[in-house]
Amino acid sequence: MSALVVFGMTTGISQKWLTDLDQGLAQANKENKHVLLFFTGSDWCPPCKRIKAEIYSSQVFIKYAEKELVLVMADFPRRPENQLSEAQKKKNYALAERFGARSFPTSVILDKKGKELQRWVGLPQETADSFIGKFRAVTK
């Protein structure tokens, strides 16, 4: 068991994705960060799984996000075993309506007040490094 703990600590893969935008904005204000709002179908959408695995779980993104972003996920799972509470479903659908998220994955950068700065729809055809460059260009 200790080997697993050491592995988790050395890889740094643990990442905290909030599920409440208001909480994310409060944290962004406190820490003077931007918010990444990620709309996903985590258990059925192949491009969503790929962006999460190849970009949002990469070491370079994790390091960037720790310093610059508060991460908020609005998930829309389909499998019965992954269903969210009714309250969380309502929050996620309200967020999708508010931000006009009609396809997955959709990634939205918000300022700390909740104003949309930029959005990307679909799977980026680039590395995590170059995708982070787009984030940096928008948040400077």
MOGI-V425837 format. One record per residue. N is the residue number from 0. PSI is psi as a letter, one per 40 degrees, with the letter a starting at -180 (NA if undefined). Layout:
BEGIN
n->N psi->PSI
n->N psi->PSI
END
This chain:
BEGIN
n->0 psi->d
n->1 psi->d
n->2 psi->d
n->3 psi->d
n->4 psi->d
n->5 psi->d
n->6 psi->d
n->7 psi->d
n->8 psi->d
n->9 psi->d
n->10 psi->d
n->11 psi->f
n->12 psi->e
n->13 psi->h
n->14 psi->h
n->15 psi->h
n->16 psi->h
n->17 psi->i
n->18 psi->e
n->19 psi->h
n->20 psi->d
n->21 psi->d
n->22 psi->d
n->23 psi->d
n->24 psi->d
n->25 psi->d
n->26 psi->d
n->27 psi->d
n->28 psi->d
n->29 psi->d
n->30 psi->e
n->31 psi->f
n->32 psi->i
n->33 psi->i
n->34 psi->h
n->35 psi->h
n->36 psi->h
n->37 psi->h
n->38 psi->h
n->39 psi->i
n->40 psi->g
n->41 psi->d
n->42 psi->e
n->43 psi->e
n->44 psi->h
n->45 psi->d
n->46 psi->d
n->47 psi->d
n->48 psi->d
n->49 psi->d
n->50 psi->d
n->51 psi->d
n->52 psi->d
n->53 psi->d
n->54 psi->c
n->55 psi->e
n->56 psi->e
n->57 psi->i
n->58 psi->d
n->59 psi->d
n->60 psi->d
n->61 psi->d
n->62 psi->d
n->63 psi->d
n->64 psi->d
n->65 psi->d
n->66 psi->d
n->67 psi->e
n->68 psi->i
n->69 psi->h
n->70 psi->h
n->71 psi->h
n->72 psi->h
n->73 psi->h
n->74 psi->i
n->75 psi->g
n->76 psi->i
n->77 psi->d
n->78 psi->h
n->79 psi->d
n->80 psi->e
n->81 psi->e
n->82 psi->i
n->83 psi->i
n->84 psi->i
n->85 psi->d
n->86 psi->d
n->87 psi->d
n->88 psi->d
n->89 psi->d
n->90 psi->d
n->91 psi->d
n->92 psi->d
n->93 psi->d
n->94 psi->d
n->95 psi->d
n->96 psi->d
n->97 psi->d
n->98 psi->e
n->99 psi->f
n->100 psi->h
n->101 psi->e
n->102 psi->i
n->103 psi->i
n->104 psi->i
n->105 psi->h
n->106 psi->h
n->107 psi->h
n->108 psi->h
n->109 psi->i
n->110 psi->i
n->111 psi->e
n->112 psi->e
n->113 psi->e
n->114 psi->h
n->115 psi->h
n->116 psi->d
n->117 psi->i
n->118 psi->i
n->119 psi->h
n->120 psi->h
n->121 psi->a
n->122 psi->h
n->123 psi->h
n->124 psi->f
n->125 psi->i
n->126 psi->i
n->127 psi->d
n->128 psi->d
n->129 psi->d
n->130 psi->d
n->131 psi->d
n->132 psi->d
n->133 psi->d
n->134 psi->d
n->135 psi->d
n->136 psi->d
n->137 psi->d
n->138 psi->e
n->139 psi->NA
END
